[in-house]
Amino acid sequence: MAVFVDYGEIGFVMEYFESNTLRSIINRKLNLAEIQKQQICLQISKAIVNEYLVTKVCDMGLSRFEDMPESLKTTAGRTVGTVTYMAPEVLLYYESGNSAADVWALACVFVELYKEADVWAIPPNRLNLNESYKEIISTQKVPDLTSVPKSISNILKVCFDHDPHKRPKASTLLDIFKMLEIII
């Protein structure tokens, strides 16, 4: 709604939106029905590609998850963001984020919603979780999609392609969820 500078600090004024975060919904294991998960994915897809949205998406790389280890919350330096949602080209090769990296992150969110768990399984007792995640991303191309309905698992596989040029556009994901909405 507004941006301001006060004593060298930049601030944003945004609409107050009382609700739960997607992370809190996933962690509480609300046993959402597939249609509810599909509706959330549709709304998130609309928010990514359409200014007239229902779901509010606001991150700016500042998310904090209470149940996430400190080392995975953000990275600093040239790239800032939540490590577990970073595309390989951003995390491993320090490229700038772009729409293909956003599609990777979007797919991570969708997988977590259906899986009701973290998208990438990091082995317990790892001292450097950030490096563990980098290792997983460099060797594992696709997360476990067994909890994801067959109707979207194939497109999500493509979202995790390590070649960003092969990933679909966010508008393609939106079209798929719109089509599924009509079917159900």
C-alpha positions in Angstrom: 0.0 0.0 0.0 2.9 2.3 0.7 6.7 2.5 1.1 8.6 4.9 3.3 12.1 5.7 4.4 12.7 6.7 8.1 16.2 7.2 9.4 17.7 5.2 6.5 15.4 2.3 7.1 12.9 1.3 4.4 9.5 0.2 5.5 6.4 -1.3 3.7 2.8 -0.7 4.7 0.7 -3.6 3.6 -2.9 -4.7 4.1 -3.4 -6.5 7.3 -4.5 -10.1 6.5 -5.4 -12.2 9.6 -4.9 -15.8 8.8 -2.5 -18.7 9.1 0.6 -19.2 7.1 0.8 -22.1 4.8 3.7 -23.4 6.9 1.4 -23.4 10.0 -1.3 -25.3 8.1 1.2 -27.9 6.9 2.7 -28.4 10.4 -0.6 -28.7 12.1 -1.5 -31.6 9.8 -5.1 -30.4 9.3 -5.8 -33.3 7.0 -7.0 -31.1 4.3 -9.0 -32.8 1.5 -7.4 -33.0 -1.9 -9.9 -30.5 -3.2 -8.9 -28.0 -0.5 -5.2 -28.4 -1.3 -6.1 -28.0 -5.0 -7.9 -24.8 -4.2 -5.0 -23.4 -2.3 -2.6 -24.3 -5.2 -5.0 -22.5 -7.6 -5.1 -19.4 -5.4 -1.3 -19.3 -5.0 -1.0 -19.8 -8.8 -3.4 -16.9 -9.4 -1.4 -14.7 -7.0 1.8 -15.4 -8.9 0.4 -14.5 -12.3 -2.5 -12.2 -11.6 -2.9 -8.9 -9.8 -6.5 -9.7 -8.8 -5.8 -12.4 -6.2 -7.5 -14.0 -3.3 -4.4 -15.6 -1.7 -1.9 -13.1 -0.3 1.6 -14.0 -1.2 4.3 -11.9 0.5 7.8 -13.1 1.3 10.6 -10.7 0.1 13.1 -13.3 1.5 12.2 -12.4 5.0 10.2 -15.5 6.1 10.9 -17.0 9.5 9.7 -20.4 10.4 9.8 -21.2 14.1 10.3 -25.0 13.5 13.0 -24.6 10.9 16.7 -24.8 11.9 18.4 -21.5 11.9 20.9 -22.5 9.2 18.1 -23.1 6.7 16.1 -19.9 7.3 18.0 -17.6 5.0 21.2 -17.2 3.2 23.1 -14.0 3.0 25.4 -12.5 0.5 24.5 -12.2 -3.1 21.4 -14.3 -2.7 18.9 -13.9 0.2 16.0 -16.2 0.6 14.7 -19.4 2.2 17.3 -22.1 1.3 14.9 -25.0 0.9 13.0 -23.3 -1.9 16.0 -22.1 -3.9 16.5 -23.5 -7.4 19.8 -25.1 -8.1 21.0 -22.3 -10.4 20.5 -19.8 -7.5 21.7 -21.9 -4.6 24.6 -23.8 -6.3 25.7 -21.4 -9.0 24.8 -18.1 -7.5 22.8 -16.9 -10.4 20.1 -14.2 -9.9 16.6 -15.3 -9.3 14.1 -15.2 -12.1 10.7 -16.6 -13.1 12.1 -20.1 -13.6 13.6 -20.0 -10.1 10.2 -18.8 -8.9 8.5 -21.8 -10.6 10.9 -24.2 -8.7 10.0 -22.5 -5.4 6.3 -22.6 -6.3 6.6 -26.4 -7.0 8.3 -26.8 -3.6 5.3 -25.2 -1.9 2.8 -27.4 -3.8 4.7 -30.5 -2.9 4.8 -29.5 0.8 1.1 -28.8 0.8 0.2 -32.3 -0.6 3.0 -34.1 1.3 2.2 -32.2 4.6 6.0 -32.3 5.3 9.1 -30.6 4.1 9.7 -30.9 0.4 13.3 -32.2 0.8 14.1 -34.8 3.4 17.4 -33.8 5.1 18.9 -36.6 7.1 18.8 -36.0 10.9 21.9 -35.1 12.9 23.6 -33.2 10.0 25.7 -30.4 11.5 25.6 -28.1 8.5 22.1 -28.2 7.2 22.7 -25.6 4.5 25.5 -27.8 3.0 23.3 -30.9 3.4 20.6 -29.2 1.3 23.1 -28.2 -1.3 24.2 -31.8 -1.5 20.6 -33.0 -1.9 19.8 -30.5 -4.6 23.0 -31.4 -6.5 22.3 -35.1 -6.5 18.4 -35.4 -6.3 16.5 -34.0 -9.2 13.0 -34.5 -8.0 11.5 -34.7 -4.5 9.3 -37.5 -3.4 6.0 -36.9 -5.2 4.1 -40.0 -4.0 1.7 -37.8 -2.0 1.0 -35.6 -5.0 -2.1 -36.5 -7.1 -1.2 -38.0 -10.5 -3.1 -35.2 -12.2 -0.3 -32.7 -11.3 2.7 -34.9 -10.4 4.0 -34.9 -14.0 4.0 -31.2 -14.4 5.7 -30.8 -11.0 8.5 -33.1 -12.1 9.2 -30.7 -14.9 9.2 -27.8 -12.4 12.2 -29.5 -10.7 14.2 -29.8 -13.9 17.8 -28.6 -13.2 17.7 -26.8 -16.6 15.6 -23.6 -15.8 14.7 -23.2 -19.5 12.8 -26.6 -19.4 10.6 -25.6 -16.5 7.0 -24.5 -17.3 5.8 -21.0 -16.8 3.7 -20.1 -13.7 0.8 -19.4 -16.1 1.0 -23.1 -17.2 0.5 -24.2 -13.6 -2.4 -21.8 -13.2 -4.0 -23.3 -16.3 -3.7 -26.8 -15.0 -5.3 -25.9 -11.6 -8.1 -24.0 -13.4 -8.7 -27.1 -15.5 -8.8 -29.3 -12.4 -11.2 -26.9 -10.8 -13.7 -27.4 -13.7 -13.3 -31.2 -13.5 -14.1 -31.5 -9.8 
